[in-house]
Amino acid sequence: MEGAELLQPDADETVAIAVFNALKNGQGGIDWAGLPAMLEWFGVADVAGLLQRLLVIKSYRKPAERGEAAA
């Protein structure tokens, strides 16, 4: 993607990244027991949206990890 501008995360995505970083357990999973505290800490109103973002972050793999050739 040489020369292409990278998209910057919006406010909801930034919160999802912070929550994911706080809840990741180091083994590829999420420590869901901490979710209620993170919802309160970050003042999340759209819980469904946050959960969707967390699952996207968790399931993301770099192209090389997916077996795709570098573009």
Short mmCIF file of the C-alpha atoms (twelve columns), coordinates in Angstrom:
data_MODEL
# 
_entry.id   MODEL 
# 
loop_
_atom_site.group_PDB 
_atom_site.id 
_atom_site.type_symbol 
_atom_site.label_atom_id 
_atom_site.label_alt_id 
_atom_site.label_comp_id 
_atom_site.label_asym_id 
_atom_site.label_seq_id 
_atom_site.Cartn_x 
_atom_site.Cartn_y 
_atom_site.Cartn_z 
_atom_site.pdbx_PDB_model_num 
ATOM 1  C CA . MET A 1  0.000   0.000   0.000  1 
ATOM 2  C CA . GLU A 2  2.831   2.341   -0.801 1 
ATOM 3  C CA . GLY A 3  1.598   5.871   -1.225 1 
ATOM 4  C CA . ALA A 4  -1.852  5.086   0.172  1 
ATOM 5  C CA . GLU A 5  -3.073  6.989   3.191  1 
ATOM 6  C CA . LEU A 6  -3.887  4.859   6.192  1 
ATOM 7  C CA . LEU A 7  -7.278  5.428   7.760  1 
ATOM 8  C CA . GLN A 8  -7.223  6.828   11.270 1 
ATOM 9  C CA . PRO A 9  -9.539  5.252   13.866 1 
ATOM 10 C CA . ASP A 10 -12.591 7.246   14.922 1 
ATOM 11 C CA . ALA A 11 -13.496 7.818   18.583 1 
ATOM 12 C CA . ASP A 12 -15.444 4.544   18.940 1 
ATOM 13 C CA . GLU A 13 -12.638 2.560   17.343 1 
ATOM 14 C CA . THR A 14 -10.075 4.227   19.614 1 
ATOM 15 C CA . VAL A 15 -12.100 3.184   22.672 1 
ATOM 16 C CA . ALA A 16 -12.413 -0.367  21.302 1 
ATOM 17 C CA . ILE A 17 -8.640  -0.568  20.829 1 
ATOM 18 C CA . ALA A 18 -8.062  0.667   24.398 1 
ATOM 19 C CA . VAL A 19 -10.619 -1.795  25.818 1 
ATOM 20 C CA . PHE A 20 -9.111  -4.653  23.805 1 
ATOM 21 C CA . ASN A 21 -5.614  -3.809  25.042 1 
ATOM 22 C CA . ALA A 22 -6.884  -3.722  28.626 1 
ATOM 23 C CA . LEU A 23 -8.771  -7.021  28.361 1 
ATOM 24 C CA . LYS A 24 -6.469  -9.158  26.199 1 
ATOM 25 C CA . ASN A 25 -5.139  -12.113 28.139 1 
ATOM 26 C CA . GLY A 26 -1.877  -12.689 26.271 1 
ATOM 27 C CA . GLN A 27 -3.014  -16.012 24.818 1 
ATOM 28 C CA . GLY A 28 -5.121  -14.622 21.991 1 
ATOM 29 C CA . GLY A 29 -8.272  -14.280 24.073 1 
ATOM 30 C CA . ILE A 30 -10.196 -11.592 25.874 1 
ATOM 31 C CA . ASP A 31 -10.812 -11.552 29.631 1 
ATOM 32 C CA . TRP A 32 -14.547 -10.900 29.412 1 
ATOM 33 C CA . ALA A 33 -14.879 -10.639 33.214 1 
ATOM 34 C CA . GLY A 34 -13.365 -7.154  33.001 1 
ATOM 35 C CA . LEU A 35 -15.819 -5.909  30.382 1 
ATOM 36 C CA . PRO A 36 -18.337 -4.306  32.803 1 
ATOM 37 C CA . ALA A 37 -15.544 -2.269  34.421 1 
ATOM 38 C CA . MET A 38 -14.284 -1.122  31.005 1 
ATOM 39 C CA . LEU A 39 -17.808 -0.151  29.913 1 
ATOM 40 C CA . GLU A 40 -18.132 2.066   32.957 1 
ATOM 41 C CA . TRP A 41 -14.561 3.373   32.787 1 
ATOM 42 C CA . PHE A 42 -14.887 4.499   29.164 1 
ATOM 43 C CA . GLY A 43 -18.573 5.453   29.402 1 
ATOM 44 C CA . VAL A 44 -19.580 3.140   26.567 1 
ATOM 45 C CA . ALA A 45 -23.230 3.521   25.593 1 
ATOM 46 C CA . ASP A 46 -23.173 1.365   22.430 1 
ATOM 47 C CA . VAL A 47 -22.237 -2.018  23.918 1 
ATOM 48 C CA . ALA A 48 -23.207 -3.969  20.785 1 
ATOM 49 C CA . GLY A 49 -21.017 -1.712  18.650 1 
ATOM 50 C CA . LEU A 50 -18.097 -2.146  21.043 1 
ATOM 51 C CA . LEU A 51 -18.482 -5.941  21.030 1 
ATOM 52 C CA . GLN A 52 -18.492 -5.971  17.236 1 
ATOM 53 C CA . ARG A 53 -15.330 -3.859  17.146 1 
ATOM 54 C CA . LEU A 54 -13.627 -6.079  19.747 1 
ATOM 55 C CA . LEU A 55 -14.351 -9.196  17.687 1 
ATOM 56 C CA . VAL A 56 -13.005 -7.545  14.537 1 
ATOM 57 C CA . ILE A 57 -9.819  -6.556  16.381 1 
ATOM 58 C CA . LYS A 58 -9.467  -10.035 17.878 1 
ATOM 59 C CA . SER A 59 -9.938  -11.832 14.559 1 
ATOM 60 C CA . TYR A 60 -7.660  -9.564  12.491 1 
ATOM 61 C CA . ARG A 61 -4.673  -11.281 10.878 1 
ATOM 62 C CA . LYS A 62 -1.918  -9.668  8.811  1 
ATOM 63 C CA . PRO A 63 -1.938  -10.689 5.129  1 
ATOM 64 C CA . ALA A 64 1.219   -12.778 5.634  1 
ATOM 65 C CA . GLU A 65 -0.497  -14.684 8.468  1 
ATOM 66 C CA . ARG A 66 -3.493  -15.364 6.213  1 
ATOM 67 C CA . GLY A 67 -1.235  -16.820 3.531  1 
ATOM 68 C CA . GLU A 68 -1.876  -13.996 1.064  1 
ATOM 69 C CA . ALA A 69 0.910   -12.790 -1.196 1 
ATOM 70 C CA . ALA A 70 2.277   -9.334  -0.516 1 
ATOM 71 C CA . ALA A 71 0.800   -6.776  -2.866 1 
# 
